[in-house]
Amino acid sequence: MTLSVFLSLLLLALGKYLFQARFVNFIVLPFNDKYVSLDHRKRQFFNVFHILLTAFQLINLSLFVFLAQKVLLNAPVGADKSAFFYILGFLILFQTGKFVLQRIKAYVFNTQQLISQLIFSKFSYLNYSGLLICAGNVLLIYILKDSKIVIYGTILLIVFINGIGIAKLLKNHQKTLLPNFFYFILYLCTLEIAPLVVIGSYLKD
């Protein structure tokens, strides 16, 4: 767990060192959309900084799920250390699969620009959530071990940050979304809501 936290912080520090101006814009993302608007216009979705942040987010999200399942599901942490890598692999495949399906759908319905904006904005706020998740992981590992308050508080903050992202996305792109409202609803149902319903049903069973 310490190695995972260290590696994620190393990726974050590397991103800050190599892309200082972009990192500053990213840190104030919930209060200013400059990061999303500038990077998208420059078509830098696959830039190194974004990849580093995504890796940072994936490592911390995997570690958070690994720690949370011990507390909420009474799973013996450490009994199967490979569980962390299974979770990490699943999240990588899940996010990559969604991304590929979104791009295919955008191509089929000729809404590449709209979907590209949606994907980049969503990933940016999800990556920002990685900062909060990292803080939650540090608390759960070193300070408040097995704390349900930390777990639920972190989850609420993740929902809150991404809720801000969705609200700003709808506000900034309402003129674009209205003519493509049908495709936007189809996108939400098939690629956002449906996967969560399937995963929730699996965990419930």
C-alpha positions as CSV (number, residue, x, y, z in Angstrom):
1,M,0.0,0.0,0.0
2,T,2.9,2.4,0.8
3,L,4.5,1.6,-2.6
4,S,1.2,2.3,-4.3
5,V,0.8,5.7,-2.6
6,F,4.4,6.5,-3.3
7,L,4.1,5.6,-7.0
8,S,1.0,7.7,-7.4
9,L,2.5,10.7,-5.7
10,L,5.6,10.2,-7.9
11,L,3.4,10.4,-11.0
12,L,1.7,13.5,-9.7
13,A,5.0,15.2,-8.8
14,L,6.3,14.3,-12.3
15,G,3.3,15.9,-13.9
16,K,3.7,19.0,-11.8
17,Y,7.4,19.3,-12.6
18,L,7.0,18.8,-16.4
19,F,3.8,20.8,-16.9
20,Q,3.7,23.5,-14.2
21,A,1.3,25.9,-15.9
22,R,-1.1,23.1,-16.8
23,F,-0.9,21.7,-13.3
24,V,-1.9,25.1,-11.8
25,N,-5.0,25.2,-14.1
26,F,-5.8,21.6,-13.1
27,I,-5.7,22.3,-9.4
28,V,-8.3,25.0,-9.7
29,L,-10.5,22.9,-12.0
30,P,-13.7,23.0,-9.8
31,F,-13.5,26.8,-9.8
32,N,-12.2,27.5,-13.3
33,D,-12.8,25.6,-16.5
34,K,-9.6,26.9,-18.1
35,Y,-7.9,23.5,-18.0
36,V,-10.7,21.7,-19.8
37,S,-11.3,24.4,-22.4
38,L,-7.6,25.0,-23.3
39,D,-6.5,21.4,-23.4
40,H,-9.6,20.3,-25.5
41,R,-9.2,23.1,-28.0
42,K,-5.5,22.1,-28.5
43,R,-6.6,18.5,-29.1
44,Q,-4.3,17.2,-26.3
45,F,-6.5,14.4,-25.0
46,F,-3.6,12.0,-25.2
47,N,-0.9,14.3,-23.8
48,V,1.6,13.1,-21.3
49,F,0.1,15.2,-18.5
50,H,-3.4,13.8,-18.9
51,I,-2.0,10.2,-19.0
52,L,0.0,10.8,-15.8
53,L,-3.1,12.1,-14.0
54,T,-5.2,9.2,-15.3
55,A,-2.6,6.7,-14.0
56,F,-2.5,8.6,-10.6
57,Q,-6.3,8.4,-10.4
58,L,-6.4,4.7,-11.3
59,I,-3.9,3.7,-8.7
60,N,-5.5,5.6,-6.0
61,L,-9.1,4.5,-6.9
62,S,-7.9,0.9,-6.9
63,L,-6.3,1.3,-3.6
64,F,-9.4,3.0,-2.1
65,V,-11.7,0.2,-3.3
66,F,-9.2,-2.3,-1.9
67,L,-9.3,-0.6,1.5
68,A,-13.0,0.1,1.5
69,Q,-14.0,-3.5,0.7
70,K,-12.1,-4.6,3.8
71,V,-14.1,-2.3,6.0
72,L,-17.5,-2.4,4.4
73,L,-17.5,-6.1,3.3
74,N,-15.3,-7.4,6.2
75,A,-12.8,-8.7,3.7
76,P,-9.4,-9.6,5.3
77,V,-7.0,-7.1,3.8
78,G,-3.6,-8.6,3.2
79,A,-5.0,-12.1,2.9
80,D,-5.0,-11.8,-0.8
81,K,-2.7,-9.0,-2.0
82,S,-3.4,-9.9,-5.6
83,A,-6.9,-8.4,-5.1
84,F,-5.5,-4.9,-5.5
85,F,-4.1,-5.9,-8.9
86,Y,-7.4,-7.5,-9.9
87,I,-9.2,-4.3,-9.0
88,L,-6.6,-2.2,-10.9
89,G,-6.9,-4.4,-13.9
90,F,-10.7,-4.2,-13.8
91,L,-10.8,-0.4,-13.6
92,I,-8.3,-0.1,-16.4
93,L,-10.4,-2.4,-18.6
94,F,-13.6,-0.7,-17.6
95,Q,-12.5,2.8,-18.3
96,T,-10.7,1.8,-21.5
97,G,-13.7,-0.1,-22.7
98,K,-16.1,2.8,-22.0
99,F,-13.7,5.1,-23.8
100,V,-13.6,2.9,-26.9
101,L,-17.4,2.4,-27.0
102,Q,-17.9,6.2,-26.6
103,R,-15.6,6.9,-29.6
104,I,-17.3,4.2,-31.7
105,K,-20.8,5.6,-30.8
106,A,-19.6,9.2,-31.6
107,Y,-18.3,8.0,-35.0
108,V,-21.5,6.1,-35.9
109,F,-23.8,9.0,-35.0
110,N,-21.4,11.7,-36.3
111,T,-21.1,13.4,-32.9
112,Q,-17.3,13.2,-32.5
113,Q,-16.8,16.7,-31.3
114,L,-19.6,16.6,-28.7
115,I,-18.6,13.2,-27.3
116,S,-14.9,14.2,-27.3
117,Q,-15.8,17.2,-25.1
118,L,-17.9,15.1,-22.8
119,I,-15.1,12.4,-22.4
120,F,-12.4,14.9,-21.7
121,S,-14.4,16.9,-19.2
122,K,-15.5,13.7,-17.4
123,F,-12.0,12.3,-17.2
124,S,-10.6,15.6,-16.0
125,Y,-13.0,15.8,-13.1
126,L,-12.5,12.1,-12.4
127,N,-8.7,12.6,-12.3
128,Y,-9.2,15.6,-10.0
129,S,-11.2,13.2,-7.7
130,G,-7.9,11.2,-7.5
131,L,-6.5,14.0,-5.3
132,L,-9.3,13.5,-2.8
133,I,-9.0,9.8,-3.0
134,C,-5.3,9.9,-2.4
135,A,-5.9,12.0,0.8
136,G,-8.5,9.4,1.9
137,N,-6.0,6.6,1.3
138,V,-3.4,8.3,3.4
139,L,-5.9,8.7,6.2
140,L,-7.1,5.1,6.0
141,I,-3.5,3.6,5.9
142,Y,-1.6,5.8,8.3
143,I,-4.0,7.8,10.6
144,L,-7.6,6.6,10.8
145,K,-7.4,3.0,9.9
146,D,-10.6,1.2,9.0
147,S,-12.6,4.4,9.4
148,K,-16.0,4.3,7.8
149,I,-16.3,8.1,8.2
150,V,-13.3,8.6,6.0
151,I,-14.6,6.1,3.4
152,Y,-18.1,7.6,3.2
153,G,-16.7,11.2,3.4
154,T,-14.3,10.4,0.5
155,I,-17.2,8.9,-1.5
156,L,-19.3,12.0,-0.9
157,L,-16.5,14.3,-2.0
158,I,-16.0,12.2,-5.2
159,V,-19.7,12.5,-6.0
160,F,-19.7,16.2,-5.2
161,I,-16.7,17.0,-7.4
162,N,-18.0,15.0,-10.4
163,G,-21.4,16.6,-9.8
164,I,-19.8,20.0,-10.3
165,G,-18.2,18.7,-13.5
166,I,-21.5,17.5,-14.9
167,A,-23.3,20.8,-13.9
168,K,-20.6,22.9,-15.6
169,L,-20.6,20.6,-18.6
170,L,-24.3,21.0,-19.1
171,K,-24.1,24.8,-18.6
172,N,-21.1,25.3,-21.0
173,H,-22.4,23.1,-23.7
174,Q,-26.2,23.5,-23.6
175,K,-26.3,25.0,-27.1
176,T,-24.4,22.0,-28.4
177,L,-26.4,19.5,-26.4
178,L,-29.9,20.7,-27.3
179,P,-29.6,19.9,-31.0
180,N,-28.2,16.5,-30.1
181,F,-30.4,15.8,-27.1
182,F,-31.4,12.4,-28.3
183,Y,-27.8,11.3,-28.7
184,F,-26.9,12.7,-25.3
185,I,-29.7,10.7,-23.6
186,L,-28.6,7.6,-25.5
187,Y,-25.0,8.2,-24.3
188,L,-26.1,8.6,-20.7
189,C,-28.3,5.5,-20.7
190,T,-25.9,3.1,-22.5
191,L,-22.5,4.2,-21.4
192,E,-22.9,5.9,-18.1
193,I,-26.0,4.5,-16.3
194,A,-26.1,1.0,-17.6
195,P,-22.6,0.0,-16.5
196,L,-23.2,1.3,-13.0
197,V,-26.5,-0.7,-12.8
198,V,-24.8,-3.9,-14.0
199,I,-21.9,-3.5,-11.4
200,G,-24.3,-2.6,-8.7
201,S,-26.4,-5.7,-9.4
202,Y,-23.3,-7.9,-9.4
203,L,-22.1,-6.5,-6.0
204,K,-25.6,-6.9,-4.5
205,D,-25.7,-10.5,-5.5
